[in-house]
Amino acid sequence: MAGTLVANTINTDTGIYSTNNAYSGIAKAWVNFAAAAGGATVNSSFNVSSVTRTGTGQYQVTMTTAMPNIYYVALGTTGVAANGYDANRLINIDVWSTSIINITLTSASSGSPGDFSYVGVAVLSS
């Protein structure tokens, strides 16, 4: 029997489909947060359980559902919320495990770590 399934919304609250890890070619996790001396404030996220400040300009992103292995890609951007971009800011992302990413934010001109008002990270995996 052939047919067509049409749905506006499909909800699933458990398993790999709840975090899109069953699909190829889409972000498996992402987070947008403000980095500050008092800690990280998550503005929006998907498959991220926490963002923790571990030092000046240093943050740890923990994913809710781990990646299947450590061979995933984590991409990031940083800037100032008012204008969204500042070429003087750098982000270094270190894949630490299947569920943890370490981030270091630095000033391009001085090389010193710093807390920036806008940080975005996306995780891609097969």
C-alpha positions in Angstrom: 0.0 0.0 0.0 1.5 3.3 -1.1 0.5 6.6 0.3 1.5 10.0 1.5 2.0 11.1 5.1 1.4 14.8 5.8 2.1 16.3 9.2 2.6 19.8 10.4 4.3 18.6 13.7 5.8 15.4 14.8 6.7 15.2 18.5 9.1 12.8 20.1 10.5 13.2 23.6 12.8 10.3 23.8 15.6 8.6 21.8 17.8 9.9 19.1 15.0 11.5 17.2 14.4 14.0 20.0 17.8 15.6 19.3 17.9 15.1 15.6 20.9 12.7 15.9 19.3 10.2 13.6 19.4 12.7 10.7 22.4 13.4 8.6 23.4 16.9 7.3 21.8 19.0 10.1 23.1 20.6 13.3 23.1 18.0 16.1 23.5 20.7 18.8 23.9 24.5 18.9 23.9 27.3 21.5 23.9 31.1 21.6 25.1 32.6 24.9 26.4 35.7 26.4 29.8 35.3 28.1 30.4 37.4 31.2 32.5 37.4 34.4 29.4 36.2 36.3 28.9 33.2 34.0 27.2 32.3 30.8 23.7 33.3 30.0 22.1 31.0 27.4 19.9 32.9 25.0 18.8 29.9 22.9 20.0 26.4 22.4 19.3 22.9 21.1 20.7 19.7 22.6 22.8 21.7 25.1 22.3 21.0 28.8 24.7 23.7 30.1 27.3 26.3 29.5 29.8 26.8 32.4 32.4 29.5 32.8 35.7 27.8 33.9 37.8 31.0 33.8 38.1 34.3 32.1 37.2 33.7 28.4 36.9 29.9 29.1 33.7 28.0 28.8 32.5 24.4 28.7 29.5 23.4 26.7 27.8 20.1 27.7 25.5 18.5 25.2 22.3 16.7 26.4 22.7 13.8 24.0 26.3 12.8 23.2 27.6 12.5 19.7 28.2 8.9 18.5 32.0 9.5 18.5 34.5 12.3 18.8 34.8 12.8 15.1 32.3 15.7 14.9 32.8 19.3 13.9 32.1 22.3 16.2 32.0 25.7 14.7 31.8 29.0 16.5 31.4 32.8 16.2 31.8 35.6 18.6 31.0 39.3 18.6 29.2 42.1 20.3 25.4 41.9 20.5 25.0 45.5 19.5 26.5 45.1 16.0 26.9 41.3 15.9 30.6 41.3 14.7 34.0 42.4 15.9 37.1 41.3 13.9 39.2 41.7 17.1 37.7 38.6 18.7 38.8 35.0 18.3 37.2 31.8 19.3 39.1 28.5 19.8 37.0 25.3 20.1 38.4 22.1 21.4 36.3 18.9 21.1 36.9 17.3 24.5 34.7 14.3 24.4 31.5 13.0 22.8 29.5 15.4 25.0 31.8 18.2 26.1 33.3 21.1 24.1 35.8 23.6 25.6 35.8 27.1 24.3 38.5 29.8 24.7 37.7 33.4 23.8 40.6 35.8 23.1 41.3 39.3 21.9 43.0 39.1 18.5 45.1 42.3 19.2 46.4 41.3 22.7 46.0 37.6 22.8 44.4 37.9 26.2 41.3 35.9 27.2 38.1 37.8 27.4 34.4 37.4 28.0 32.3 38.5 25.0 28.7 39.4 24.8 27.8 37.1 21.9 29.0 33.5 21.4 27.5 31.0 19.0 28.5 27.3 18.6 27.1 24.7 16.3 27.9 21.0 16.2 27.7 18.9 13.0 28.0 15.1 12.8 27.1 12.3 10.5 
